[in-house]
């Protein structure tokens, strides 16, 4: 599977659907950034309902794609 293969092409306002055994949630992308592999600031606590996704950058082992998205209303 290649679930995150083109994650860097997401844009603000695109939707992400996340499904678990507890149900399905829809999120609206708020940012897509390339960050250092050591940057975990996207995991800091927030007051809103959001998700943060990290994945590798092809051929750039020092970086990760970081996508933040907030729960759609």
Phi and psi restraints in degrees (value plus and minus 20) as a CYANA .aco file:
   2 UNK   PHI    -153.4  -113.4
   2 UNK   PSI      38.8    78.8
   3 UNK   PHI     -79.9   -39.9
   3 UNK   PSI     -53.4   -13.4
   4 UNK   PHI    -128.0   -88.0
   4 UNK   PSI      -8.8    31.2
   5 UNK   PHI     -73.4   -33.4
   5 UNK   PSI     -55.2   -15.2
   6 UNK   PHI    -140.0  -100.0
   6 UNK   PSI       8.3    48.3
   7 UNK   PHI     -79.1   -39.1
   7 UNK   PSI     -50.4   -10.4
   8 UNK   PHI     -88.9   -48.9
   8 UNK   PSI     -31.0     9.0
   9 UNK   PHI    -109.7   -69.7
   9 UNK   PSI     -23.3    16.7
  10 UNK   PHI     -84.4   -44.4
  10 UNK   PSI     131.7   171.7
  11 UNK   PHI    -149.1  -109.1
  11 UNK   PSI     138.9   178.9
  12 UNK   PHI     -73.0   -33.0
  12 UNK   PSI     113.4   153.4
  13 UNK   PHI      75.1   115.1
  13 UNK   PSI     -39.7     0.3
  14 UNK   PHI     -82.5   -42.5
  14 UNK   PSI     134.8   174.8
  15 UNK   PHI    -126.5   -86.5
  15 UNK   PSI     128.3   168.3
  16 UNK   PHI    -143.2  -103.2
  16 UNK   PSI     109.6   149.6
  17 UNK   PHI    -127.0   -87.0
  17 UNK   PSI     104.9   144.9
  18 UNK   PHI    -138.2   -98.2
  18 UNK   PSI     100.3   140.3
  19 UNK   PHI    -139.3   -99.3
  19 UNK   PSI     110.5   150.5
  20 UNK   PHI    -151.7  -111.7
  20 UNK   PSI    -198.3  -158.3
  21 UNK   PHI     -85.6   -45.6
  21 UNK   PSI     -36.4     3.6
  22 UNK   PHI    -107.5   -67.5
  22 UNK   PSI     -28.4    11.6
  23 UNK   PHI     115.4   155.4
  23 UNK   PSI    -190.0  -150.0
  24 UNK   PHI    -139.1   -99.1
  24 UNK   PSI     114.8   154.8
  25 UNK   PHI    -143.1  -103.1
  25 UNK   PSI     128.0   168.0
  26 UNK   PHI    -135.9   -95.9
  26 UNK   PSI     114.5   154.5
  27 UNK   PHI    -144.6  -104.6
  27 UNK   PSI     130.2   170.2
  28 UNK   PHI    -126.5   -86.5
  28 UNK   PSI     104.8   144.8
  29 UNK   PHI     -82.7   -42.7
  29 UNK   PSI     110.5   150.5
  30 UNK   PHI    -128.8   -88.8
  30 UNK   PSI     -46.7    -6.7
  31 UNK   PHI    -179.9  -139.9
  31 UNK   PSI     131.0   171.0
  32 UNK   PHI    -154.5  -114.5
  32 UNK   PSI      96.3   136.3
  33 UNK   PHI    -155.7  -115.7
  33 UNK   PSI     133.1   173.1
  34 UNK   PHI    -117.2   -77.2
  34 UNK   PSI     103.4   143.4
  35 UNK   PHI    -144.7  -104.7
  35 UNK   PSI     142.3   182.3
  36 UNK   PHI     -84.5   -44.5
  36 UNK   PSI     130.2   170.2
  37 UNK   PHI     -78.3   -38.3
  37 UNK   PSI     -45.4    -5.4
  38 UNK   PHI    -108.2   -68.2
  38 UNK   PSI     -26.3    13.7
  39 UNK   PHI    -102.9   -62.9
  39 UNK   PSI      87.2   127.2
  40 UNK   PHI    -132.3   -92.3
  40 UNK   PSI      -1.3    38.7
  41 UNK   PHI     -80.7   -40.7
  41 UNK   PSI     -43.8    -3.8
  42 UNK   PHI     -87.1   -47.1
  42 UNK   PSI     -30.2     9.8
  43 UNK   PHI    -116.1   -76.1
  43 UNK   PSI     -17.0    23.0
  44 UNK   PHI     -85.5   -45.5
  44 UNK   PSI     129.3   169.3
  45 UNK   PHI     -82.7   -42.7
  45 UNK   PSI     124.7   164.7
  46 UNK   PHI    -150.2  -110.2
  46 UNK   PSI     146.1   186.1
  47 UNK   PHI    -110.9   -70.9
  47 UNK   PSI     -30.2     9.8
  48 UNK   PHI    -127.0   -87.0
  48 UNK   PSI     149.6   189.6
  49 UNK   PHI    -106.2   -66.2
  49 UNK   PSI      83.9   123.9
  50 UNK   PHI    -160.0  -120.0
  50 UNK   PSI     143.8   183.8
  51 UNK   PHI    -143.8  -103.8
  51 UNK   PSI     134.1   174.1
  52 UNK   PHI    -148.4  -108.4
  52 UNK   PSI     109.3   149.3
  53 UNK   PHI    -136.5   -96.5
  53 UNK   PSI     111.6   151.6
  54 UNK   PHI    -138.5   -98.5
  54 UNK   PSI     121.4   161.4
  55 UNK   PHI    -172.8  -132.8
  55 UNK   PSI     144.5   184.5
  56 UNK   PHI     -89.4   -49.4
  56 UNK   PSI     135.3   175.3
  57 UNK   PHI    -121.4   -81.4
  57 UNK   PSI     104.7   144.7
  58 UNK   PHI     -75.4   -35.4
  58 UNK   PSI     108.2   148.2
  59 UNK   PHI      42.4    82.4
  59 UNK   PSI      -1.2    38.8
  60 UNK   PHI    -156.3  -116.3
  60 UNK   PSI      56.2    96.2
  61 UNK   PHI     -82.8   -42.8
  61 UNK   PSI     -34.5     5.5
  62 UNK   PHI    -104.9   -64.9
  62 UNK   PSI     -23.4    16.6
  63 UNK   PHI    -147.7  -107.7
  63 UNK   PSI     140.8   180.8
  64 UNK   PHI    -156.4  -116.4
  64 UNK   PSI     130.9   170.9
  65 UNK   PHI    -104.7   -64.7
  65 UNK   PSI     115.9   155.9
  66 UNK   PHI    -143.1  -103.1
  66 UNK   PSI      97.5   137.5
  67 UNK   PHI    -135.0   -95.0
  67 UNK   PSI     107.0   147.0
  68 UNK   PHI    -132.6   -92.6
  68 UNK   PSI     120.8   160.8
  69 UNK   PHI    -166.2  -126.2
  69 UNK   PSI     123.3   163.3
  70 UNK   PHI    -127.5   -87.5
  70 UNK   PSI     131.1   171.1
  71 UNK   PHI     -77.6   -37.6
  71 UNK   PSI     111.1   151.1
  72 UNK   PHI     -94.9   -54.9
  72 UNK   PSI     122.7   162.7
